[in-house]
Amino acid sequence: MADPAPWGFALHVHAAPGVERFCLSLQDDLQADVNLLLCAAWCGATGRGLLGDADLARLDAAIAPLRDEVVARLRAARRWLKPVAATSPRLAAMRERIKAIELESEREVQFLLADAIEATHPSPPSPPGRAARHELARANIDAYLRHVGARQDPADLARAVSDWIESN
């Protein structure tokens, strides 16, 4: 199995100001896969290289069954329960358990993505410098946004990825 580093990267970046809102907008408006977006950014931020449309399609195909059959269904159940859980402690507790399983399933998606990336974009023996990693990460973010037809400005995401690169 691939190194769990992409999951830590995803959690770090997703927690940055404005990133969750940006990601939810992509997910809800365009059915974009936030895990794939974050893993594409990780691929660049770690100096593994650029991802093209064929790479993104291959990665999407690798995670589609788990995303569609598990993650999306858990997300739908969690969202459906939100208003009714407000009036029922038992349903609120169940919603929290579903949320935890949903997060665990998203982690598994990240592992699948990391394994698939490792197969074609292995970790370089000597990673490029920070400036190159910034460029690769931004290029991969932009490539994914083009891939899904997004027009949203990824400034908050790009800033969070840059902060991660600077601290690693």
C-alpha positions in Angstrom: 0.0 0.0 0.0 1.1 3.6 -0.7 2.5 5.9 2.0 -0.4 7.5 4.0 1.1 10.9 3.3 -1.6 11.9 0.8 -4.2 11.6 3.5 -2.3 13.8 5.9 -1.8 16.3 3.0 -5.5 16.2 2.2 -6.5 16.8 5.9 -4.0 19.6 6.3 -5.1 21.4 3.1 -8.8 20.8 3.5 -8.6 22.4 7.0 -7.2 25.7 5.6 -9.4 28.8 5.5 -11.7 28.8 2.5 -10.7 25.3 1.2 -13.7 23.4 2.5 -16.1 25.9 1.0 -14.3 25.8 -2.3 -14.3 22.0 -2.3 -17.9 21.7 -1.4 -18.9 24.1 -4.2 -17.0 21.9 -6.7 -18.5 18.7 -5.3 -22.1 20.0 -5.1 -22.2 22.1 -8.3 -20.1 19.9 -10.6 -20.0 16.5 -8.9 -16.2 16.9 -8.8 -14.2 14.5 -6.7 -12.5 16.4 -4.0 -10.2 13.4 -3.2 -9.0 13.4 -6.8 -8.4 17.1 -6.7 -6.4 17.0 -3.5 -4.4 14.0 -4.6 -3.6 15.8 -7.9 -2.3 18.7 -5.9 -0.3 16.3 -3.7 1.2 14.7 -6.8 2.6 18.1 -7.8 3.4 19.3 -4.3 5.6 16.2 -3.8 7.4 16.7 -7.1 5.9 13.5 -8.7 5.0 15.4 -11.8 2.2 16.7 -14.0 -1.1 14.9 -14.4 -2.8 15.1 -17.8 -6.4 14.3 -18.9 -5.5 10.7 -19.4 -4.0 10.4 -16.0 -7.0 12.1 -14.4 -9.4 9.8 -16.3 -7.4 6.7 -15.2 -7.4 7.9 -11.6 -11.1 8.6 -11.7 -11.8 5.1 -13.0 -9.6 3.6 -10.2 -11.8 5.2 -7.5 -15.2 5.3 -9.1 -16.6 2.1 -7.6 -15.7 3.0 -4.1 -16.7 6.6 -4.5 -20.0 5.9 -6.2 -21.1 2.8 -4.2 -19.8 3.8 -0.8 -18.7 7.4 -0.3 -21.5 9.0 -2.2 -24.1 6.8 -0.5 -22.8 7.6 3.0 -22.6 11.3 2.1 -26.2 11.2 0.9 -27.4 9.4 4.1 -25.4 11.8 6.4 -26.9 14.9 4.6 -30.4 13.4 4.6 -30.1 12.9 8.4 -28.9 16.4 9.1 -32.3 18.1 9.6 -34.0 15.2 11.4 -31.0 14.6 13.6 -31.4 18.1 15.0 -34.5 16.8 16.9 -33.4 13.3 17.8 -30.3 12.4 19.9 -30.4 8.9 18.6 -30.4 10.0 15.0 -27.8 12.6 15.7 -25.5 9.8 17.1 -26.2 7.6 14.1 -25.4 10.5 11.8 -22.1 11.0 13.6 -21.3 7.3 13.1 -22.1 7.5 9.4 -19.9 10.6 9.2 -17.0 8.7 10.7 -17.4 5.8 8.3 -17.7 8.3 5.4 -14.4 9.8 6.4 -12.8 6.4 6.7 -14.1 5.6 3.2 -12.6 8.8 1.9 -9.3 7.8 3.4 -9.4 4.5 1.5 -10.1 6.5 -1.7 -6.9 8.5 -1.0 -5.0 5.2 -0.6 -6.3 3.9 -3.9 -5.3 7.2 -5.6 -1.8 7.1 -4.0 -1.3 3.5 -5.2 -2.4 4.5 -8.7 -0.2 7.6 -8.8 2.8 5.6 -7.5 2.4 3.3 -10.5 3.0 6.0 -13.0 4.4 9.0 -11.0 6.7 7.5 -8.4 8.3 9.6 -5.7 11.4 11.1 -7.3 14.7 10.1 -5.7 15.6 13.7 -5.4 12.5 15.9 -5.3 12.6 19.2 -7.2 13.0 22.4 -5.4 10.1 24.3 -3.8 9.5 26.6 -6.7 9.1 23.7 -9.1 6.8 21.9 -6.7 4.6 25.0 -6.4 4.4 25.1 -10.2 3.6 21.4 -10.5 0.9 21.6 -7.8 -0.8 24.6 -9.3 -0.6 23.0 -12.8 -2.3 19.8 -11.4 -5.0 21.8 -9.6 -5.7 23.7 -12.9 -5.6 20.5 -14.9 -8.2 18.9 -12.6 -10.4 22.0 -12.7 -10.3 22.1 -16.5 -11.0 18.3 -16.5 -14.3 18.9 -14.6 -15.2 22.2 -16.3 -14.8 24.3 -13.2 -14.6 28.0 -13.4 -14.1 28.7 -9.7 -11.0 30.5 -8.5 -8.8 28.0 -6.6 -6.9 30.8 -4.7 -7.6 29.4 -1.2 -6.6 25.9 -2.2 -3.5 27.1 -4.0 -2.5 29.1 -0.9 -3.0 26.1 1.4 -1.0 23.8 -0.9 1.8 26.5 -1.0 1.8 26.7 2.8 2.1 22.9 2.9 5.0 22.9 0.4 6.8 25.6 2.4 6.5 23.6 5.7 7.6 20.3 4.1 
